[in-house]
């Protein structure tokens, strides 16, 4: 995978310890220890999608056979792009906007990234607010979604606790009934019956609004001092979920019917491998679970020392993320197997993905366990820590990107600027706390990080390898790590990764389906609005090109050529790390 070179080019001994020393720009800040960076990356990648998307995607796309395309896509797409983003950030010590000094003509890619991550941060924190709501609701002797008979329940509500008689479970046709947990979610938490659709938001749900405010407050306090504060918080938020996951897994596999669910989850159906949809689904899972293209990886790496071993870290994080997803599937499907056993229905009738799993199915399963409030609290506390880690990355990406653009004005006031960003995004997210807020959340989820994000990743690969140059990029990595990437990485960066992303983009366009939430179909104007959200991030690229060209002199072609070359001050941020051509570029940038 890599081609080692002479020992004198390897990482200096002073950078091997946990203390980062002075290899990072002091005024910009840096991690206080190497483990801060590694845990932040793990926390960023291992998020809600590992729990509520991967298990469902696996069982619907061939069970255990799904792992074949999953790991192949991880190898040709996930790992290479992950390593590329870390390399760009660490080499330049710049955020996702300023890093485009590598080729100012394409600075619009960074602008598109910030737009995407801002939209995602708005609705992602709303999901965390839902988790907080359920977390507080679990602090009772009886879970509020355990029985029917509450004011929010309808005549369709079926209390599954009355199905069992003695030790015998009678199969029940649940097609025309609604579980207490489903009505608690839709009629109490969301109060969605107060809205007729996305055009009718209804009233603000003040309990949700307070949870959203609390969520943003937690995020702000944790990023108050940048990576120096968030880097310490992740010691808990990135590791504690594993303890809870193991506890849920042990409890799950000891339940009656658990192995029924696990078999349903992992039984390989190799005929599915002949379907292109399965391979696309595997690539999509890799793409979103690793968080490539959002700028988080690049931002975190920009606070590293120049010689941090990101090559090793890449494999630790990406493989750890994959293993976590698989383990989460065991924890989820063991409980779903128990649930299907209790209800006397097939597993596929209780298995769902996304919010339906987190806020309806799994909470319902918790009510069937002894000490149900305890297990419910653990589950939602795990979701809270998983969600917060990713939100830290989103916010740090936005703040870092803008402060790197205006360092003299914003860097001394970074805490105040972070507060302004959090308040602004909180206010934008208030629409999500209304009775029709779920419709807006679905719209944001479907379109904010869809084809726009893929265009960003494809463009990044092409610019780095074709415009900046593969040889020069490999030489930069050689300066940092002491070796040049081998044929595997070069082949992926040049051909395999962008080709895979292009296939995903084409597939999403060809297989486009309008958004929906349950039986609700979104109106045409909402679909157009969603498409515009996705297109806007792409439009940032040509807008950035126009701005870059106008700032140059000469004919149009000369301007394009000049704007596509690296800026004079491109390269390692510290003079001690600048060698070869970067010594000359530093001198040029400092000349009057």
Protein Blocks (a to p, Z undefined) as FASTA:
>chain_A
ZZcddfklmccfklmpmblbjmbcfknopafbfklmmmmmmmmmmcfklmmmmmmmmmmn
opjmmmmmmmmmmmmmmmmmmmmmmmmmmmnopafklmmmmommlmmmmmmmmmmmmmmm
mmmmmmmmmmmmmmmmmmcfbdfklpghiakbcfklccfklmpgcjbccdddfklgccfk
lmmmmmmmnommlpgbjklnbjadfklmmmmmmmmmmmmmmmmnojmlmmmmmmmmmmmm
mmmmmmmmmmmmmpghklmmmmmmmoccfklmmpmklmmmmmmmmmmmnopoklmmmmmm
mmpcfklcfklmmmmmmmmmmmmmmmmmmmmmmmmmmmmmmnopafklmgcehjllmmmm
mmmmmmmpghklmmmmmmmmmmmmmmmmmmmmmmmmmmmmmmmmmmmlmmmmmmmmmmmm
mmmmmmmmmmmmmmklmmmmmmmmmmmmmmmmmmmmmmmmmmmmmmnopklmmmmmmmmn
opacdfklmmmmmmmmmmmmmmmmmmmmmmpccddehjbccdfklmmmmmmmmmmmmmmm
mmmmmmmmmmpgcjfklmmmmmmpccfkgccfblklpghjlmmmmmmmmpZZ
